[in-house]
Amino acid sequence: MDEEYDVIVLGTGLKECILSGLLSVDRLKVLHMDRNDYYGGESTSFNLNQLWEKFRGSSKPPPEFGPSREYNVDMVPKFMMANGALVRVLIHTDVTKYLYFKAVDGSYVYNKGKIHKVPATDVEALKSPLMGLFEKRRARKFFIYVQNYEDDDLKTHEGLDLTRVTSKELFAKFGLDDNTVDFIGHALALHRDDRYLNEPALETLKRVKLYSESLARFQGGSPYIYPLYGLGELPQAFARLSAVYGGTYMLSKPDCTLEFDEEGKVRGVTSDGETAKTKKVVCDPSYVRNKKVGKVVRAICIMNHPIPNTNDSQSVQIILPQKQLGRKSDMYVFCCSYSHNVAPKGKYIAFVSTEAETDMPEAELEPGLSLLGPVEETFFDVYDRYEPVNDHTLDNVYISKASLSLLRYCYSC
């Protein structure tokens, strides 16, 4: 360990492993360490025994749940856009040879107490029960505009400069009502709150366009894909990529301490009395001084049936927009099953997640939990969300942000 490296990476979460892999492919000398004895960090997957140990202490799961090894329960599950940035990275790095993906069956949105399939094209808009006849025509025109829009073709802009026009103004141009704006902004563009309405519309348009392109890529019931055996396979795949190109991995490395020179720039990382030298460090927020920016509350549920009113989807996502619940942020429901090899046949794993806004966070999940139907077992978890406070241009320490929602890897990473 007493060597010099181009980059030291701390933590084996997905973001850190992606960077480690890409840096190694670029022929940089990389040392990757983690205090845990497993890969994945917050993105790790647990079997049933590990899940019970984490949330129930020393008790063992009942035998009726099936073999522990057949469960791969992601601690922070995230569907991926089929045509998104992460998928392009997977293809570019050839990491796909280590993984198998399958399309997600359904994408739904909660509206006025019911869930509906998310329309993402002009044809689907005409069929959607979310809108009346005249609103369907207005929505169809909007979707055609989005599909035709090209950055370098001014004719497709129809006189609008979307770097200056706000999302609210763009929706108003097409006469869309509040309900339509709600599902477009939250279920298609996947914004977590309504702040985007007063921001330039170009980002929202690109997100809606990506949703439509991803939907068309596999022509399934949703724009999302998900790896067989769960998200925990992804960090390990990028770790293998890094190792192939010379990256060095060390697990179970306690008390990783960053060392700085007299100018305040990082010069190495010390663990177990040894110091590895470097001029750049990449890490997750748990390895450095940071600030708390909120709490996330989630429920992990084991069921023996698909979520009702989703056309018996074996995998599905439901978005509950903030306005529909009278909240400041959205709520997300994720469900996967044996179809993605994350549970035994006949079992389903559902997550309900949101940003905590009260001092009774578990009660906040009730709108999402009520959509699931009967549940065999529920585990609740509340954890803090942190963000870095440093300036990486001054100390050369690059810190990833902690994930909030189930949708983090749709448009980022």
Buried (B, 14 or more C-beta within 10 A) or exposed (E): BEEEBBBBBBBBBBBBBBBBBBBBBEEBBBBBBBBBEBBBBBBBBBBBBBBBBBBEEEEEBEEEBBEBEBBBBBBBBBBBBBBBBBBEBBEEBEBBEBBEBBBBBBBBBBBEEEBBBBBBBBEBBBEBEBBEEEBBBBBBBBBEBBBEBEEEEEEBBEEBEBEEBBBBBBBEBBBBBEBBBBBBBBBBBBBBBBEBBEEBBBBBBBBBBBBBBBBBBBEBBBBBBBBBBBBBBBBBBBBBBBBEBEBBBBEEBEEBEBBEEEEEEBBBBBBEEEBBBBBBBBBBBBBBEBEEBBBBBBBBBBBBBBBEBBEEBBBBBBBBBBBBBEBEBBBBBBBBBBBBBBBBEEBBBBBBBBBBBEEEBBEBBEBBBEBBBEBBBBBBBEBEBBBBEBEBEEBBBBBBBBBBBBBBBBBEB
